[in-house]
Amino acid sequence: MQNKHRFWSVYPRLLIIFLCLSSAQFAFAQVDPDETIEESDWVSEDSISENLSDSIQFYYEEGEVFIPGMLPEYDFYAFWDTLHADAYRFDMRKLKEGISLAILEPDCNFAMPVYGRTNSPFGWRRGGAHTGIDLQLRTGDSVFAAFDGVVRMSRYYGGYGNCVVLRHFNGLETLYGHLSKLLLTSGMLVNAGQVIGLGGSTGHSTGPHLHFEIRFLGRPLNPALLIDFLEETIKSDTFVIEPSVFVLPYTKYTKKKRRFYKNRRSRYRNKRH
């Protein structure tokens, strides 16, 4: 896998072509602005595939053009989804042997997402599974990209509130939830330590904090396995992906129940009359 993203370390800027395009933005899929997404909802792979077009040759945003096959680990993840945090739902029980990831390389550096103590760890807690780590901050504090990569998703996302998902050149994805403000849009290159948003308490949140996740093929793993949050450093330059690191249970695909604000409003009006 290390060779898959060598191209980025040698020719990182060859993938950015500045064009004078009148179009503002483009995405591989569209979503109804009235749609609501709960943090615990799963989206089926089929429903995502239906929105993808085989005829798309480029992904561009604000004048930057990317060839999909050269997006971070595109050949490994198979597609690029700008609407859903978990677009893969790969069953890690099917993993036959470990996959060694080079966490730090010339084209993939590290920075702490925020400099604050851990409020809530990864794992089971009252109310269900906690798929990330909560880090203390104040509303308006800067939130930083943990590794170099590209913004895959930047939008309001149900229980996560304002949420950013980055795909990195080391094969991982990171998620940043409950932001008060989004500063980047999908398709933008980011460097480790670059500000991607401001901390807050949007979505299902009891107070200002950063909900931080590390995922591989959509499956969350404990960020503390990779990051020493007390020393604010990476524990090792490499990390082996194997089934044992995914302690939360696997959930099969289910058809997502779509709900719309307009339907809620119509029901509310009917009750009033």
C-alpha positions as CSV (number, residue, x, y, z in Angstrom):
1,M,0.0,0.0,0.0
2,Q,2.9,2.3,0.6
3,N,3.7,2.4,-3.1
4,K,0.1,3.4,-3.9
5,H,0.6,7.0,-2.7
6,R,4.2,7.5,-3.7
7,F,3.1,9.5,-6.6
8,W,1.8,12.2,-4.2
9,S,5.1,12.6,-2.5
10,V,7.0,13.1,-5.8
11,Y,4.5,15.1,-7.8
12,P,1.9,16.4,-5.3
13,R,1.0,19.5,-7.3
14,L,0.8,17.8,-10.7
15,L,-2.7,16.6,-9.5
16,I,-4.0,20.2,-9.2
17,I,-4.9,21.8,-12.5
18,F,-6.1,25.4,-12.4
19,L,-8.9,26.0,-14.9
20,C,-11.1,28.9,-15.6
21,L,-14.5,27.2,-15.0
22,S,-17.7,29.1,-14.5
23,S,-19.2,26.3,-12.6
24,A,-19.0,26.7,-8.8
25,Q,-19.0,23.2,-7.4
26,F,-19.6,19.6,-8.4
27,A,-20.2,16.5,-6.3
28,F,-20.6,12.8,-7.1
29,A,-24.0,12.6,-5.5
30,Q,-26.7,15.0,-4.4
31,V,-28.8,15.0,-1.2
32,D,-32.2,16.6,-0.4
33,P,-31.6,19.6,1.8
34,D,-34.5,18.6,4.0
35,E,-33.1,15.1,4.7
36,T,-32.1,14.4,8.2
37,I,-29.4,11.9,9.2
38,E,-29.1,10.4,12.7
39,E,-25.6,9.6,14.1
40,S,-26.6,5.9,14.5
41,D,-28.1,5.5,11.0
42,W,-26.3,3.3,8.5
43,V,-26.5,3.9,4.8
44,S,-26.6,0.9,2.4
45,E,-23.8,0.5,-0.1
46,D,-26.4,0.0,-2.9
47,S,-28.1,3.4,-2.2
48,I,-24.7,5.1,-2.5
49,S,-23.7,3.3,-5.7
50,E,-27.0,4.4,-7.4
51,N,-25.8,8.0,-7.1
52,L,-22.4,7.5,-8.6
53,S,-21.9,8.0,-12.3
54,D,-19.4,6.0,-14.4
55,S,-19.2,8.9,-16.8
56,I,-17.5,11.2,-14.3
57,Q,-13.9,11.9,-15.3
58,F,-13.0,14.7,-13.0
59,Y,-13.8,16.0,-9.6
60,Y,-13.3,19.8,-9.3
61,E,-14.0,22.5,-6.9
62,E,-13.2,26.2,-7.0
63,G,-10.9,25.7,-9.9
64,E,-9.0,22.7,-8.6
65,V,-9.3,19.5,-10.7
66,F,-8.6,16.0,-9.4
67,I,-8.5,12.8,-11.4
68,P,-10.5,10.4,-9.2
69,G,-8.0,7.5,-9.6
70,M,-5.4,9.8,-8.1
71,L,-7.3,10.9,-5.0
72,P,-5.9,9.6,-1.7
73,E,-6.1,5.8,-1.8
74,Y,-8.8,5.9,-4.4
75,D,-7.8,2.6,-5.9
76,F,-8.1,1.0,-2.4
77,Y,-11.4,2.6,-1.3
78,A,-12.9,2.2,-4.8
79,F,-15.0,5.5,-4.8
80,W,-15.2,9.0,-3.5
81,D,-18.4,9.9,-1.6
82,T,-18.9,13.5,-0.4
83,L,-22.2,13.0,1.5
84,H,-21.7,10.2,4.0
85,A,-19.2,9.7,6.8
86,D,-19.3,5.9,6.5
87,A,-19.7,5.1,2.8
88,Y,-18.0,1.6,2.8
89,R,-19.2,-0.7,5.7
90,F,-16.5,-3.3,5.0
91,D,-16.7,-6.3,7.3
92,M,-13.3,-6.5,8.9
93,R,-14.1,-10.1,9.9
94,K,-13.3,-10.9,6.2
95,L,-9.8,-9.6,6.6
96,K,-7.5,-12.7,6.2
97,E,-4.2,-11.1,7.1
98,G,-2.9,-7.9,8.6
99,I,-2.4,-4.7,6.5
100,S,0.6,-2.6,7.5
101,L,0.1,1.1,7.1
102,A,2.9,3.7,7.0
103,I,1.3,6.3,9.3
104,L,4.1,8.9,8.8
105,E,5.8,9.4,5.5
106,P,7.2,12.4,3.5
107,D,3.7,12.9,2.1
108,C,1.8,12.3,5.3
109,N,2.7,14.2,8.5
110,F,0.9,14.4,11.8
111,A,-0.5,17.1,14.1
112,M,-2.9,17.0,17.1
113,P,-6.5,17.8,16.1
114,V,-6.8,19.9,19.2
115,Y,-4.6,20.5,22.3
116,G,-7.0,19.5,25.0
117,R,-7.6,16.7,27.5
118,T,-9.7,13.6,26.7
119,N,-13.3,14.0,28.0
120,S,-14.6,10.6,26.9
121,P,-12.7,7.6,25.6
122,F,-13.4,5.2,22.8
123,G,-15.6,2.2,23.4
124,W,-18.8,1.2,25.2
125,R,-20.5,3.7,27.5
126,R,-23.9,4.4,28.8
127,G,-26.2,4.7,25.9
128,G,-24.2,2.5,23.4
129,A,-20.9,2.5,21.6
130,H,-18.7,5.6,21.4
131,T,-16.9,5.4,18.1
132,G,-14.3,8.1,18.8
133,I,-12.6,10.2,21.5
134,D,-14.0,13.4,22.8
135,L,-11.4,16.2,23.3
136,Q,-12.0,19.3,25.4
137,L,-12.1,22.7,23.7
138,R,-14.0,26.0,23.8
139,T,-16.4,27.2,21.2
140,G,-14.5,28.9,18.5
141,D,-11.2,27.1,19.1
142,S,-9.3,26.0,16.0
143,V,-9.5,22.3,15.0
144,F,-6.6,21.0,13.0
145,A,-6.2,18.2,10.4
146,A,-4.4,15.3,12.0
147,F,-2.7,14.1,8.8
148,D,-2.1,15.4,5.2
149,G,-4.9,14.5,2.9
150,V,-8.1,15.7,1.1
151,V,-11.4,16.8,2.4
152,R,-13.9,14.1,1.5
153,M,-17.0,15.4,3.3
154,S,-17.8,18.8,4.9
155,R,-21.4,19.3,5.9
156,Y,-24.0,19.2,8.7
157,Y,-24.4,15.5,9.4
158,G,-27.1,14.7,11.9
159,G,-25.9,13.8,15.4
160,Y,-22.4,14.8,14.4
161,G,-23.5,18.3,13.7
162,N,-21.1,20.2,11.5
163,C,-18.7,17.5,10.5
164,V,-15.5,17.1,8.4
165,V,-14.1,13.8,7.1
166,L,-10.6,13.7,5.7
167,R,-9.1,10.9,3.6
168,H,-5.3,10.7,4.2
169,F,-2.4,9.4,2.1
170,N,-1.6,6.8,4.7
171,G,-4.9,4.9,4.0
172,L,-6.8,6.2,7.1
173,E,-9.8,8.6,7.4
174,T,-10.4,11.0,10.3
175,L,-13.7,12.5,11.3
176,Y,-14.2,15.8,13.3
177,G,-17.7,16.3,14.7
178,H,-19.7,19.0,16.5
179,L,-17.9,21.9,14.9
180,S,-19.4,25.4,15.2
181,K,-18.1,26.4,11.7
182,L,-16.8,24.6,8.6
183,L,-13.9,26.3,6.9
184,L,-13.2,23.9,4.0
185,T,-15.2,22.2,1.3
186,S,-15.0,18.7,-0.3
187,G,-12.0,18.2,-2.6
188,M,-9.6,20.6,-0.9
189,L,-6.1,19.5,-0.1
190,V,-5.1,19.9,3.5
191,N,-1.8,19.7,5.4
192,A,-1.4,18.2,8.9
193,G,-1.9,21.1,11.3
194,Q,-4.1,23.1,9.0
195,V,-7.2,24.6,10.5
196,I,-10.3,22.8,9.1
197,G,-13.0,24.2,11.3
198,L,-13.9,25.8,14.7
199,G,-14.9,23.8,17.7
200,G,-18.4,23.9,19.0
201,S,-21.4,21.9,20.2
202,T,-23.6,21.3,17.1
203,G,-25.6,18.1,16.6
204,H,-26.1,15.7,19.5
205,S,-23.8,17.3,22.1
206,T,-24.0,18.3,25.7
207,G,-21.3,20.9,25.5
208,P,-18.4,22.2,23.5
209,H,-16.0,19.4,22.5
210,L,-14.4,17.8,19.5
211,H,-15.6,14.3,18.6
212,F,-12.6,12.8,16.9
213,E,-12.6,9.4,15.0
214,I,-10.1,7.4,13.1
215,R,-11.5,5.0,10.5
216,F,-10.3,2.4,8.1
217,L,-12.6,1.4,5.3
218,G,-15.4,2.9,7.3
219,R,-14.8,0.9,10.5
220,P,-13.9,3.0,13.6
221,L,-10.8,2.1,15.6
222,N,-9.6,3.5,18.9
223,P,-7.6,6.6,18.2
224,A,-5.5,5.9,21.3
225,L,-4.0,2.9,19.5
226,L,-2.2,5.4,17.2
227,I,-2.0,8.6,19.2
228,D,-0.6,9.3,22.6
229,F,-2.9,12.0,23.7
230,L,-1.0,12.8,26.9
231,E,2.4,13.2,25.0
232,E,0.6,14.6,21.9
233,T,2.6,12.4,19.5
234,I,2.1,9.4,17.2
235,K,3.0,6.1,19.0
236,S,4.6,4.5,16.0
237,D,5.4,5.3,12.3
238,T,3.6,2.1,11.3
239,F,0.3,0.5,12.3
240,V,-1.0,-3.0,11.4
241,I,-4.7,-3.3,10.5
242,E,-6.2,-6.6,11.7
243,P,-9.6,-7.7,12.9
244,S,-8.6,-7.5,16.6
245,V,-8.3,-3.7,16.5
246,F,-12.0,-3.3,15.7
247,V,-13.6,-4.0,19.1
248,L,-17.0,-2.5,18.3
249,P,-19.5,-5.0,16.8
250,Y,-20.1,-5.2,13.0
251,T,-23.5,-4.1,11.8
252,K,-24.8,-5.3,8.5
253,Y,-26.1,-3.0,5.8
254,T,-29.6,-1.8,6.4
255,K,-31.8,0.3,4.2
256,K,-31.8,3.8,5.6
257,K,-35.1,5.2,6.6
258,R,-35.4,8.6,4.9
259,R,-37.1,11.3,6.8
260,F,-37.9,14.8,5.6
261,Y,-38.5,18.1,7.5
262,K,-41.3,18.9,5.1
263,N,-43.2,15.8,6.1
264,R,-42.7,16.7,9.8
265,R,-44.1,20.2,9.1
266,S,-47.1,18.8,7.3
267,R,-47.9,16.4,10.1
268,Y,-47.6,19.3,12.6
269,R,-50.0,21.4,10.5
270,N,-52.5,18.5,10.4
271,K,-52.4,18.1,14.2
272,R,-53.0,21.8,14.6
273,H,-56.1,21.6,12.4
